Amino acid sequence: MGPTESIIAIAVLAFIQILVHLVFFLHMNMSSSQRWNVVAFRGSP
């Protein structure tokens, strides 16, 4: 695997890790009780 493929793989895995943290540790999902947290995280309604 070359350096370009390694950087792409690391970036993809980092993005997946961010999603896992948001869903499983911060409990951010699209349920009605969490919707405002998701809107605030996005930055704009």
ROMISE-468147 format. One record per atom (N, C-alpha, C, O): residue number from 1; residue in one letter; atom name; x, y, z. Coordinates in steps of 0.1 Angstrom, whole numbers, plus 2048, in hexadecimal, padded with zeros to 3 digits. Each point is the difference from the previous one (the first is absolute). Example, Ala and Ser with C-alpha at 12.3 -4.5 7.8 and 13.67 -1.06 7.14 Angstrom:
residues 2
     k   r    a    xx    yy    zz
     1   a    N   884   7C7   84E
     1   a   CA   7F7   80C   800
     1   a    C   809   80C   800
     1   a    O   80A   800   807
     2   s    N   7F2   80B   7F2
     2   s   CA   809   80B   800
     2   s    C   7F8   80B   808
     2   s    O   805   80B   801
end
This chain:
residues 45
     k   r    a    xx    yy    zz
     1   m    N   809   7F4   800
     1   m   CA   7F7   80C   800
     1   m    C   809   80C   800
     1   m    O   809   802   808
     2   g    N   7F4   807   7EF
     2   g   CA   808   80C   7FF
     2   g    C   7FC   80B   80A
     2   g    O   7F6   7FE   807
     3   p    N   812   80D   7F9
     3   p   CA   7FC   80B   809
     3   p    C   7F3   806   7FE
     3   p    O   7F9   804   80A
     4   t    N   803   7FE   7EA
     4   t   CA   7F3   806   7FD
     4   t    C   7F4   7F7   805
     4   t    O   7F7   805   806
     5   e    N   80A   7EE   7F7
     5   e   CA   7F6   7F7   805
     5   e    C   800   7FF   80F
     5   e    O   7F5   7FF   806
     6   s    N   816   802   801
     6   s   CA   801   800   80E
     6   s    C   7F9   80C   806
     6   s    O   7F8   7FF   80A
     7   i    N   80A   80D   7F0
     7   i   CA   7FA   80C   805
     7   i    C   7F1   800   7FE
     7   i    O   7F8   804   809
     8   i    N   803   7F7   7EC
     8   i   CA   7F2   7FE   7FE
     8   i    C   7FA   7F6   80A
     8   i    O   7F5   803   805
     9   a    N   811   7F2   7FD
     9   a   CA   7FB   7F6   80A
     9   a    C   7FF   806   80E
     9   a    O   7F6   7FE   807
    10   i    N   814   80A   7FD
    10   i   CA   800   806   80D
    10   i    C   7F5   80A   801
    10   i    O   7F9   801   80A
    11   a    N   805   807   7EC
    11   a   CA   7F5   80A   800
    11   a    C   7F3   7F9   801
    11   a    O   7F7   805   807
    12   v    N   807   7F1   7F1
    12   v   CA   7F3   7F9   801
    12   v    C   7FE   7FA   80D
    12   v    O   7F5   801   806
    13   l    N   815   7F8   800
    13   l   CA   7FE   7FB   80D
    13   l    C   7FE   80A   80B
    13   l    O   7F9   7FE   80A
    14   a    N   80D   80E   7F5
    14   a   CA   7FE   80B   809
    14   a    C   7F2   805   7FF
    14   a    O   7FA   803   80B
    15   f    N   800   7FE   7E9
    15   f   CA   7F2   804   7FF
    15   f    C   7F7   7F6   806
    15   f    O   7F6   804   807
    16   i    N   80C   7EF   7F7
    16   i   CA   7F8   7F6   806
    16   i    C   801   801   80F
    16   i    O   7F6   7FE   807
    17   q    N   816   804   7FF
    17   q   CA   802   801   80E
    17   q    C   7F8   80C   806
    17   q    O   7FA   7FF   80B
    18   i    N   806   80C   7EE
    18   i   CA   7F8   80C   804
    18   i    C   7F1   7FC   801
    18   i    O   7F9   804   809
    19   l    N   802   7F5   7ED
    19   l   CA   7F2   7FC   800
    19   l    C   7FD   7F7   80B
    19   l    O   7F6   801   807
    20   v    N   813   7F6   7FC
    20   v   CA   7FE   7F6   80B
    20   v    C   7FF   808   80D
    20   v    O   7F8   7FD   809
    21   h    N   811   80C   7F9
    21   h   CA   800   808   80C
    21   h    C   7F3   808   802
    21   h    O   7FB   801   80B
    22   l    N   801   805   7EA
    22   l   CA   7F3   808   801
    22   l    C   7F4   7F7   803
    22   l    O   7F8   805   808
    23   v    N   808   7F0   7F3
    23   v   CA   7F4   7F7   802
    23   v    C   801   7F9   80D
    23   v    O   7F6   800   808
    24   f    N   815   7F9   7FB
    24   f   CA   800   7F7   80B
    24   f    C   805   807   80D
    24   f    O   7FC   7FB   80B
    25   f    N   80C   80F   7F5
    25   f   CA   804   807   80C
    25   f    C   7F8   80C   803
    25   f    O   7FD   803   80C
    26   l    N   800   805   7EA
    26   l   CA   7F8   80C   802
    26   l    C   7F1   7FE   7FF
    26   l    O   7F8   809   802
    27   h    N   805   7EB   7F9
    27   h   CA   7F2   7FC   7FE
    27   h    C   7F8   80A   7F7
    27   h    O   7F5   803   803
    28   m    N   812   801   7F3
    28   m   CA   7F9   809   7F6
    28   m    C   7FA   7F8   7F5
    28   m    O   807   7F9   7F9
    29   n    N   7EB   807   807
    29   n   CA   7F9   7F9   7F5
    29   n    C   7F5   809   7FC
    29   n    O   7FF   80B   804
    30   m    N   7F8   7F0   7F3
    30   m   CA   7F6   808   7FA
    30   m    C   7F3   7FE   808
    30   m    O   7F5   804   7FA
    31   s    N   80B   7F8   812
    31   s   CA   7F3   7FF   807
    31   s    C   7FB   80E   804
    31   s    O   808   809   7FF
    32   s    N   7EC   7F8   804
    32   s   CA   7FA   80D   802
    32   s    C   807   807   80C
    32   s    O   801   80C   800
    33   s    N   803   7ED   80A
    33   s   CA   806   806   80C
    33   s    C   80E   805   7FD
    33   s    O   805   809   807
    34   q    N   802   7F2   7EF
    34   q   CA   80D   803   7FD
    34   q    C   801   809   7F4
    34   q    O   80C   804   7FC
    35   r    N   7EA   800   7FD
    35   r   CA   800   807   7F4
    35   r    C   807   80E   801
    35   r    O   807   804   7F8
    36   w    N   7F6   803   814
    36   w   CA   807   80D   801
    36   w    C   80F   7FF   803
    36   w    O   807   809   7FC
    37   n    N   7FD   7EC   80A
    37   n   CA   80E   7FE   801
    37   n    C   807   7FE   7F2
    37   n    O   80B   805   7FE
    38   v    N   7EE   7F4   7FA
    38   v   CA   806   7FE   7F2
    38   v    C   800   80D   7F9
    38   v    O   80A   803   7F9
    39   v    N   7EB   805   808
    39   v   CA   800   80D   7F9
    39   v    C   80B   809   805
    39   v    O   806   807   7F8
    40   a    N   7FC   7F9   815
    40   a   CA   80A   809   806
    40   a    C   80E   7FB   7FC
    40   a    O   809   808   7FD
    41   f    N   7F9   7EB   801
    41   f   CA   80D   7FB   7FC
    41   f    C   803   804   7F1
    41   f    O   80B   803   7FD
    42   r    N   7EA   7FD   7FB
    42   r   CA   802   804   7F2
    42   r    C   803   80E   7FF
    42   r    O   808   804   7F7
    43   g    N   7F4   805   812
    43   g   CA   803   80E   7FF
    43   g    C   7F5   809   7FC
    43   g    O   800   80C   804
    44   s    N   7F7   7EF   7F4
    44   s   CA   7F5   808   7FC
    44   s    C   7F3   7F8   7FD
    44   s    O   802   7F4   7FC
    45   p    N   7F3   811   807
    45   p   CA   7F3   7F8   7FF
    45   p    C   7FC   7FF   7F1
    45   p    O   7F6   7F9   7FD
end
